[in-house]
Amino acid sequence: MKKTQWEHLRRNHFATLVEQDAVVIIPVASIEQHGEHLPINTDANNCHAVATRAAESIDRFPVLVLPVVWPGYSPHHMVHPGTITLKFDTFLHVLTEIAVCVHTHGFRKILFLNGHGGNSAIISSLRLKLTAEHEISVVGYTYWDLPGVAAEWRSICETDKGFAGHAAEVETSLQLYLQPDLVDMKEARWVPGVYGDPTYATRDKGERLLNAAVSGLIETINDLHSGVLDKRLEWGIEVPIE
């Protein structure tokens, strides 16, 4: 059985995976309040599930998934109990140093997968930061912004039309599929700190929403491994004016 989880490997496994040009996914999320009906690990659990299922679905080359970077940038949720946040600079330094470590071990195809809206701008900036400061090439995406996901989610959802909301239809549906024992639908309602309507959530929607995100990530991983994605993201070559 192939291993996709970075922490399950032994140190003598890594040289072979580097030779095989493995893609490394660094999931990034948060530990924060999700209303009164969802667990505080919602973002971390959703993100890790998308990453792991995509990695397990690819056979042409290895895909490794690091443990989730569970503390994110969530100062706006600190008014509610249970939230853990890093300061902006601390969070940015943590992500940078993780990427540097992965790169130092020989991996050259690194993908940050984000599962928390408050992290999105930071994840988007990492490619430029790591290239300029460390000559390390990475790509970064929030999983609901992956190819095809928004359109598919619009067709599934009744209220969260292409947007994940917060503790609403999308996230509640995903958690009903992934961690049903941790969801209390009797408490599923709008309260401060919820953005959207969780009462529309179902387990079936959660499975379909997850499959759409996994498909989008598989496409992105394949494009990263083939080099298509890097070429698409390169700055255009400036032609000198004579």
C-alpha positions as a Markdown table, in Angstrom:
| # | Residue | x | y | z |
|---|---|---|---|---|
| 1 | Met | 0.0 | 0.0 | 0.0 |
| 2 | Lys | 1.5 | 3.4 | -1.0 |
| 3 | Lys | 2.1 | 5.9 | 1.7 |
| 4 | Thr | 1.0 | 9.5 | 1.1 |
| 5 | Gln | 1.4 | 11.0 | 4.6 |
| 6 | Trp | 4.8 | 12.6 | 5.2 |
| 7 | Glu | 4.8 | 11.7 | 8.9 |
| 8 | His | 4.3 | 8.0 | 8.2 |
| 9 | Leu | 7.6 | 7.7 | 6.3 |
| 10 | Arg | 11.0 | 6.8 | 7.6 |
| 11 | Arg | 14.0 | 8.9 | 6.7 |
| 12 | Asn | 15.4 | 6.4 | 4.2 |
| 13 | His | 12.2 | 6.7 | 2.1 |
| 14 | Phe | 12.8 | 10.3 | 1.1 |
| 15 | Ala | 15.7 | 9.9 | -1.4 |
| 16 | Thr | 13.6 | 7.6 | -3.6 |
| 17 | Leu | 10.7 | 9.9 | -3.5 |
| 18 | Val | 12.9 | 12.9 | -4.6 |
| 19 | Glu | 14.2 | 10.8 | -7.5 |
| 20 | Gln | 10.6 | 10.0 | -8.5 |
| 21 | Asp | 9.9 | 13.7 | -8.6 |
| 22 | Ala | 7.2 | 13.6 | -5.9 |
| 23 | Val | 4.7 | 16.5 | -5.5 |
| 24 | Val | 4.5 | 17.7 | -1.9 |
| 25 | Ile | 1.3 | 19.2 | -0.6 |
| 26 | Ile | 1.4 | 21.5 | 2.5 |
| 27 | Pro | -2.1 | 21.8 | 3.8 |
| 28 | Val | -2.8 | 25.0 | 5.7 |
| 29 | Ala | -5.9 | 25.8 | 7.7 |
| 30 | Ser | -7.0 | 27.0 | 11.1 |
| 31 | Ile | -8.4 | 26.1 | 14.5 |
| 32 | Glu | -11.3 | 28.4 | 15.0 |
| 33 | Gln | -14.9 | 28.7 | 16.0 |
| 34 | His | -17.5 | 27.4 | 13.5 |
| 35 | Gly | -20.7 | 28.4 | 15.1 |
| 36 | Glu | -22.4 | 26.2 | 17.8 |
| 37 | His | -22.8 | 23.1 | 15.6 |
| 38 | Leu | -19.4 | 22.4 | 14.0 |
| 39 | Pro | -16.0 | 21.4 | 15.6 |
| 40 | Ile | -13.2 | 24.0 | 15.7 |
| 41 | Asn | -11.1 | 21.7 | 13.5 |
| 42 | Thr | -13.5 | 22.1 | 10.6 |
| 43 | Asp | -11.1 | 23.9 | 8.2 |
| 44 | Ala | -8.2 | 21.6 | 9.1 |
| 45 | Asn | -10.2 | 18.5 | 8.6 |
| 46 | Asn | -11.7 | 19.6 | 5.3 |
| 47 | Cys | -8.4 | 20.7 | 3.9 |
| 48 | His | -6.6 | 17.5 | 4.9 |
| 49 | Ala | -9.3 | 15.4 | 3.4 |
| 50 | Val | -9.1 | 17.1 | 0.0 |
| 51 | Ala | -5.3 | 16.8 | 0.0 |
| 52 | Thr | -5.2 | 13.2 | 1.1 |
| 53 | Arg | -7.9 | 11.9 | -1.3 |
| 54 | Ala | -6.3 | 13.6 | -4.2 |
| 55 | Ala | -2.9 | 12.2 | -3.3 |
| 56 | Glu | -4.3 | 8.7 | -3.0 |
| 57 | Ser | -6.0 | 9.0 | -6.4 |
| 58 | Ile | -2.8 | 9.7 | -8.3 |
| 59 | Asp | -0.6 | 6.7 | -9.4 |
| 60 | Arg | 1.7 | 8.0 | -12.1 |
| 61 | Phe | 4.0 | 9.7 | -9.5 |
| 62 | Pro | 4.2 | 10.0 | -5.8 |
| 63 | Val | 2.2 | 12.7 | -3.9 |
| 64 | Leu | 3.0 | 13.4 | -0.3 |
| 65 | Val | 0.8 | 15.3 | 2.2 |
| 66 | Leu | 2.4 | 17.1 | 5.2 |
| 67 | Pro | 0.6 | 17.3 | 8.5 |
| 68 | Val | -1.9 | 20.2 | 8.4 |
| 69 | Val | -0.5 | 23.6 | 9.5 |
| 70 | Trp | -3.4 | 23.9 | 11.9 |
| 71 | Pro | -2.9 | 27.4 | 13.4 |
| 72 | Gly | -3.8 | 30.0 | 10.8 |
| 73 | Tyr | -4.5 | 33.7 | 10.7 |
| 74 | Ser | -7.8 | 34.1 | 12.5 |
| 75 | Pro | -7.8 | 37.3 | 14.6 |
| 76 | His | -11.3 | 38.1 | 13.5 |
| 77 | His | -12.6 | 34.9 | 15.2 |
| 78 | Met | -10.9 | 35.6 | 18.5 |
| 79 | Val | -14.1 | 37.0 | 19.9 |
| 80 | His | -15.4 | 33.5 | 20.1 |
| 81 | Pro | -14.0 | 30.7 | 22.4 |
| 82 | Gly | -11.8 | 28.0 | 21.0 |
| 83 | Thr | -10.0 | 30.0 | 18.3 |
| 84 | Ile | -6.2 | 29.8 | 18.1 |
| 85 | Thr | -4.5 | 32.4 | 15.8 |
| 86 | Leu | -0.9 | 33.3 | 14.9 |
| 87 | Lys | 0.2 | 36.8 | 14.3 |
| 88 | Phe | 0.5 | 37.7 | 10.6 |
| 89 | Asp | 4.3 | 37.8 | 10.6 |
| 90 | Thr | 4.6 | 34.6 | 12.7 |
| 91 | Phe | 2.3 | 32.7 | 10.3 |
| 92 | Leu | 4.2 | 33.9 | 7.3 |
| 93 | His | 7.5 | 32.9 | 8.8 |
| 94 | Val | 6.1 | 29.4 | 9.7 |
| 95 | Leu | 5.0 | 28.7 | 6.2 |
| 96 | Thr | 8.2 | 30.0 | 4.7 |
| 97 | Glu | 10.4 | 27.8 | 7.0 |
| 98 | Ile | 8.3 | 24.7 | 6.2 |
| 99 | Ala | 8.7 | 25.3 | 2.5 |
| 100 | Val | 12.5 | 25.8 | 3.0 |
| 101 | Cys | 12.7 | 22.5 | 4.9 |
| 102 | Val | 10.8 | 20.6 | 2.2 |
| 103 | His | 13.0 | 22.2 | -0.5 |
| 104 | Thr | 16.2 | 21.4 | 1.4 |
| 105 | His | 15.3 | 17.8 | 1.4 |
| 106 | Gly | 15.3 | 17.8 | -2.4 |
| 107 | Phe | 11.6 | 18.3 | -3.4 |
| 108 | Arg | 11.0 | 20.8 | -6.2 |
| 109 | Lys | 7.3 | 20.6 | -6.7 |
| 110 | Ile | 5.6 | 22.1 | -3.7 |
| 111 | Leu | 1.9 | 23.1 | -3.4 |
| 112 | Phe | 0.3 | 25.0 | -0.5 |
| 113 | Leu | -3.3 | 24.0 | -0.2 |
| 114 | Asn | -5.3 | 26.4 | 1.9 |
| 115 | Gly | -8.6 | 25.7 | 3.7 |
| 116 | His | -9.3 | 29.0 | 5.6 |
| 117 | Gly | -10.4 | 32.2 | 4.0 |
| 118 | Gly | -8.3 | 34.4 | 6.4 |
| 119 | Asn | -5.2 | 32.7 | 5.0 |
| 120 | Ser | -5.9 | 33.3 | 1.3 |
| 121 | Ala | -4.0 | 36.5 | 0.7 |
| 122 | Ile | -0.9 | 35.1 | 2.5 |
| 123 | Ile | -1.0 | 31.9 | 0.5 |
| 124 | Ser | -1.3 | 33.9 | -2.7 |
| 125 | Ser | 1.8 | 35.9 | -1.8 |
| 126 | Leu | 4.1 | 32.9 | -1.0 |
| 127 | Arg | 5.1 | 32.1 | -4.6 |
| 128 | Leu | 6.6 | 35.6 | -5.1 |
| 129 | Lys | 8.1 | 35.7 | -1.6 |
| 130 | Leu | 9.8 | 32.3 | -1.7 |
| 131 | Thr | 11.0 | 32.9 | -5.3 |
| 132 | Ala | 12.5 | 36.3 | -4.5 |
| 133 | Glu | 14.0 | 35.5 | -1.0 |
| 134 | His | 14.9 | 31.8 | -1.3 |
| 135 | Glu | 14.8 | 30.9 | -5.0 |
| 136 | Ile | 12.1 | 28.3 | -4.2 |
| 137 | Ser | 9.2 | 27.8 | -6.6 |
| 138 | Val | 5.9 | 26.9 | -5.0 |
| 139 | Val | 2.2 | 27.3 | -5.9 |
| 140 | Gly | -0.6 | 28.0 | -3.6 |
| 141 | Tyr | -4.4 | 27.6 | -3.8 |
| 142 | Thr | -7.4 | 27.8 | -1.6 |
| 143 | Tyr | -9.3 | 24.5 | -2.3 |
| 144 | Trp | -12.6 | 26.2 | -3.3 |
| 145 | Asp | -10.7 | 28.2 | -5.9 |
| 146 | Leu | -9.3 | 25.2 | -7.7 |
| 147 | Pro | -10.4 | 24.6 | -11.3 |
| 148 | Gly | -14.0 | 23.7 | -11.8 |
| 149 | Val | -14.9 | 23.8 | -8.1 |
| 150 | Ala | -17.0 | 27.0 | -7.9 |
| 151 | Ala | -19.2 | 26.0 | -10.9 |
| 152 | Glu | -19.8 | 22.5 | -9.5 |
| 153 | Trp | -20.5 | 23.9 | -6.0 |
| 154 | Arg | -23.1 | 26.3 | -7.5 |
| 155 | Ser | -24.9 | 23.4 | -9.0 |
| 156 | Ile | -25.0 | 21.5 | -5.7 |
| 157 | Cys | -25.8 | 24.2 | -3.2 |
| 158 | Glu | -29.0 | 26.0 | -2.6 |
| 159 | Thr | -27.5 | 29.0 | -0.6 |
| 160 | Asp | -23.7 | 29.0 | -0.8 |
| 161 | Lys | -23.5 | 29.7 | -4.5 |
| 162 | Gly | -19.8 | 29.2 | -5.3 |
| 163 | Phe | -18.7 | 30.6 | -1.9 |
| 164 | Ala | -17.8 | 28.5 | 1.1 |
| 165 | Gly | -19.4 | 30.9 | 3.6 |
| 166 | His | -18.5 | 30.1 | 7.2 |
| 167 | Ala | -20.1 | 27.2 | 9.1 |
| 168 | Ala | -22.9 | 27.3 | 6.6 |
| 169 | Glu | -24.2 | 25.0 | 3.9 |
| 170 | Val | -20.8 | 24.0 | 2.4 |
| 171 | Glu | -18.8 | 23.5 | 5.5 |
| 172 | Thr | -21.6 | 21.9 | 7.4 |
| 173 | Ser | -22.3 | 19.5 | 4.5 |
| 174 | Leu | -18.6 | 18.6 | 4.3 |
| 175 | Gln | -18.5 | 17.9 | 8.0 |
| 176 | Leu | -21.7 | 15.8 | 7.9 |
| 177 | Tyr | -19.8 | 13.6 | 5.4 |
| 178 | Leu | -16.4 | 13.6 | 7.0 |
| 179 | Gln | -17.0 | 14.0 | 10.8 |
| 180 | Pro | -20.7 | 13.4 | 11.4 |
| 181 | Asp | -20.2 | 12.5 | 15.1 |
| 182 | Leu | -18.8 | 16.0 | 15.7 |
| 183 | Val | -21.7 | 17.8 | 14.1 |
| 184 | Asp | -24.8 | 18.9 | 16.2 |
| 185 | Met | -27.5 | 19.8 | 13.7 |
| 186 | Lys | -29.9 | 20.6 | 16.5 |
| 187 | Glu | -27.6 | 23.7 | 17.0 |
| 188 | Ala | -27.3 | 24.5 | 13.3 |
| 189 | Arg | -28.6 | 28.0 | 12.8 |
| 190 | Trp | -27.3 | 31.5 | 12.3 |
| 191 | Val | -25.5 | 33.0 | 15.3 |
| 192 | Pro | -22.8 | 35.6 | 15.4 |
| 193 | Gly | -19.7 | 34.1 | 13.7 |
| 194 | Val | -21.7 | 32.1 | 11.1 |
| 195 | Tyr | -21.9 | 33.4 | 7.6 |
| 196 | Gly | -24.8 | 31.7 | 5.7 |
| 197 | Asp | -27.4 | 29.1 | 6.5 |
| 198 | Pro | -26.3 | 25.7 | 7.8 |
| 199 | Thr | -29.8 | 24.2 | 7.8 |
| 200 | Tyr | -29.5 | 23.5 | 4.1 |
| 201 | Ala | -26.6 | 21.1 | 4.7 |
| 202 | Thr | -26.7 | 17.4 | 4.0 |
| 203 | Arg | -24.3 | 14.5 | 4.0 |
| 204 | Asp | -24.9 | 13.8 | 0.3 |
| 205 | Lys | -24.0 | 17.4 | -0.6 |
| 206 | Gly | -20.9 | 17.1 | 1.5 |
| 207 | Glu | -19.7 | 14.0 | -0.5 |
| 208 | Arg | -20.4 | 15.8 | -3.8 |
| 209 | Leu | -18.7 | 19.0 | -2.7 |
| 210 | Leu | -15.6 | 17.1 | -1.5 |
| 211 | Asn | -15.4 | 15.1 | -4.8 |
| 212 | Ala | -15.5 | 18.4 | -6.8 |
| 213 | Ala | -12.6 | 19.8 | -4.7 |
| 214 | Val | -10.6 | 16.6 | -5.0 |
| 215 | Ser | -11.1 | 16.6 | -8.8 |
| 216 | Gly | -9.9 | 20.2 | -9.0 |
| 217 | Leu | -6.8 | 19.4 | -6.9 |
| 218 | Ile | -6.0 | 16.3 | -9.0 |
| 219 | Glu | -6.0 | 18.5 | -12.1 |
| 220 | Thr | -3.8 | 21.1 | -10.5 |
| 221 | Ile | -1.3 | 18.4 | -9.2 |
| 222 | Asn | -1.0 | 16.9 | -12.6 |
| 223 | Asp | -0.4 | 20.3 | -14.2 |
| 224 | Leu | 2.2 | 21.1 | -11.5 |
| 225 | His | 4.1 | 17.8 | -12.1 |
| 226 | Ser | 4.1 | 18.1 | -15.9 |
| 227 | Gly | 5.4 | 21.7 | -15.7 |
| 228 | Val | 2.3 | 23.2 | -17.4 |
| 229 | Leu | 1.4 | 25.1 | -14.2 |
| 230 | Asp | 4.8 | 26.7 | -13.7 |
| 231 | Lys | 4.8 | 27.9 | -17.4 |
| 232 | Arg | 1.3 | 29.3 | -17.0 |
| 233 | Leu | 2.4 | 31.3 | -13.9 |
| 234 | Glu | 5.7 | 32.6 | -15.2 |
| 235 | Trp | 6.2 | 36.3 | -15.8 |
| 236 | Gly | 6.2 | 37.1 | -19.5 |
| 237 | Ile | 9.6 | 37.7 | -21.0 |
| 238 | Glu | 10.2 | 41.3 | -21.6 |
| 239 | Val | 11.4 | 42.1 | -25.1 |
| 240 | Pro | 14.0 | 45.0 | -25.1 |
| 241 | Ile | 13.0 | 48.1 | -27.1 |
| 242 | Glu | 15.6 | 48.9 | -29.8 |
